[in-house]
């Protein structure tokens, strides 16, 4: 039986302030540039979220280790871009994912973003990423991984929830989720690696 990596936590809600112009947001952002807080912006709404600490960072690091192992073994020429700031004044959005990856050289923005969710409420993250034109977004929450891929139909752009990654074709998401939930980090990485070597 696989033990859970973390115990369920009470979800904390972010602080929301509105309406703000982009210029007001940038001024507030400079004043609130402090470790342990993350600011996001969408459509005049400023979201201030406190980072939840060790459980969040443990899951984030585990997902990163497993995804990067897969990328290496699958032969991707990738660049991990961490929680880089993604912003665009023209579409009134600023956001930082927990993990992000460019999956080939010369990409202007990440191809894959990963969010580890330990809070509730706040701005619509998928809407923010849609405006930033991020091809694929993964959300890990309460032991469940949800995958969304960006689709364009004429002028209409939206995310579709999918059961298999299109950016990391061939990755076994069920195994990934099982390994994320294992109590021991080394055991999780070894289990995932052994599966990839078969």
C-alpha positions in Angstrom: 0.0 0.0 0.0 1.3 3.4 -0.9 1.4 5.9 1.9 0.3 9.5 1.2 3.2 12.0 1.0 1.3 14.6 3.0 -1.7 14.8 5.3 -4.7 16.9 4.0 -4.5 20.5 5.1 -7.1 23.1 5.6 -7.1 25.2 2.5 -6.3 28.8 2.9 -7.9 31.5 0.7 -5.9 34.3 -0.9 -6.5 38.0 -0.3 -8.2 39.7 -3.3 -8.1 43.4 -4.1 -10.0 45.1 -6.9 -10.3 47.1 -9.0 -6.7 48.0 -9.8 -5.1 49.3 -13.0 -2.0 47.6 -14.3 0.0 50.6 -13.2 -1.4 50.4 -9.6 -0.7 46.7 -9.6 2.9 47.2 -10.5 3.3 49.8 -7.7 1.8 47.5 -5.1 3.9 44.6 -6.4 7.1 46.6 -5.7 5.9 47.4 -2.2 4.9 43.7 -1.4 8.0 42.0 -2.8 8.6 39.7 0.1 9.6 36.0 0.5 6.7 33.7 1.2 4.1 35.6 -0.8 3.1 35.3 -4.4 1.2 38.0 -6.3 -1.0 37.4 -9.3 -3.1 39.7 -11.4 -6.0 39.2 -13.8 -8.6 41.7 -15.1 -7.9 44.3 -12.4 -7.9 41.8 -9.5 -4.8 41.5 -7.4 -4.4 38.2 -5.6 -2.0 37.8 -2.7 -1.3 34.2 -1.7 0.9 33.0 1.1 3.0 30.0 0.2 1.8 27.0 2.3 5.3 25.8 3.3 6.9 22.3 3.4 4.0 20.1 2.2 3.6 22.3 -0.9 7.4 22.5 -1.6 7.7 18.7 -1.1 5.1 17.9 -3.6 6.4 20.5 -6.1 9.9 19.1 -5.8 8.7 15.5 -6.2 6.7 16.4 -9.3 9.7 18.3 -10.7 12.1 15.4 -10.1 9.8 12.8 -11.8 8.9 15.0 -14.8 12.6 15.9 -15.3 13.6 12.2 -15.1 11.0 11.5 -17.7 12.2 14.3 -20.0 15.8 13.1 -19.8 15.0 9.5 -20.5 12.6 10.4 -23.3 15.2 12.5 -25.0 13.7 16.0 -24.7 16.0 18.9 -25.2 14.2 20.8 -22.4 14.9 23.8 -20.1 13.3 23.9 -16.6 12.1 27.4 -16.0 10.9 27.0 -12.4 8.3 29.5 -11.2 9.4 32.2 -13.7 7.1 35.2 -13.8 4.8 35.3 -16.8 3.1 38.6 -17.5 1.5 40.6 -20.3 0.2 44.1 -19.7 -1.8 44.0 -23.0 -4.0 41.1 -21.6 -3.8 42.3 -18.0 -2.3 39.2 -16.5 0.7 38.2 -14.3 1.1 34.7 -12.9 3.8 32.4 -11.7 3.3 28.6 -11.8 5.1 26.3 -9.4 7.0 24.5 -12.1 7.4 25.3 -15.8 9.3 23.8 -18.8 10.3 24.7 -22.3 10.4 21.5 -24.1 12.6 22.5 -27.0 15.3 25.2 -27.6 14.3 28.7 -28.7 10.8 28.8 -27.1 9.6 32.2 -26.1 7.4 30.9 -23.2 7.0 27.5 -21.4 5.2 24.7 -23.1 4.2 23.1 -19.8 3.2 24.6 -16.5 2.5 22.7 -13.2 0.4 24.1 -10.3 0.4 22.4 -6.9 -2.8 23.5 -5.3 -3.0 23.8 -1.5 -5.3 26.9 -1.4 -8.8 27.6 -2.6 -10.4 30.6 -4.4 -8.6 33.4 -6.2 -8.2 34.4 -9.8 -9.0 32.0 -12.6 -5.6 30.4 -13.3 -6.7 28.7 -16.5 -7.9 32.1 -17.9 -4.6 33.7 -17.0 -2.6 30.9 -18.7 -4.9 31.0 -21.7 -4.1 34.7 -22.2 -0.4 33.8 -21.9 -0.9 31.1 -24.6 0.6 28.3 -22.5 0.0 25.0 -24.4 -0.5 22.7 -21.4 -1.2 23.1 -17.7 -1.3 20.5 -15.0 -3.0 20.9 -11.6 -2.1 18.6 -8.7 -4.7 18.9 -5.9 -5.5 16.4 -3.1 -3.7 13.6 -4.9 -5.4 14.1 -8.2 -3.7 15.4 -11.4 -5.8 17.3 -13.9 -4.3 18.0 -17.4 -5.5 20.8 -19.7 -4.4 21.4 -23.3 -4.9 24.7 -25.2 -7.1 24.4 -28.2 -7.8 26.9 -31.0 -10.9 26.8 -33.1 -10.9 29.8 -35.4 -10.7 32.9 -33.1 -11.9 30.8 -30.1 -9.1 29.7 -27.7 -9.9 27.5 -24.7 -8.5 24.7 -22.5 -9.7 21.2 -22.9 -9.4 18.8 -20.0 -7.6 15.7 -21.3 -6.7 12.3 -19.9 -3.2 12.0 -21.5 -0.6 14.7 -21.9 -0.1 16.0 -25.4 3.2 17.8 -24.6 4.7 14.8 -22.8 3.4 12.1 -25.0 4.0 8.6 -23.5 4.2 9.7 -19.9 2.2 7.4 -17.7 0.2 9.8 -15.6 -1.3 7.1 -13.3 2.2 6.0 -12.4 3.3 9.6 -12.0 0.4 10.2 -9.5 1.2 7.0 -7.6 4.9 8.0 -7.3 4.0 11.6 -6.2 1.9 10.1 -3.4 4.7 7.8 -2.0 6.0 8.6 1.4 9.7 8.1 0.5 11.2 10.4 -2.1 14.0 8.1 -3.2 11.7 5.1 -3.5 9.3 7.2 -5.6 12.0 8.3 -8.0 13.5 4.7 -8.2 10.0 3.3 -8.9 9.4 5.8 -11.7 12.8 5.3 -13.2 12.5 1.5 -13.2 9.2 1.8 -15.1 10.8 4.0 -17.7 13.6 1.5 -18.2 11.2 -1.3 -19.2 
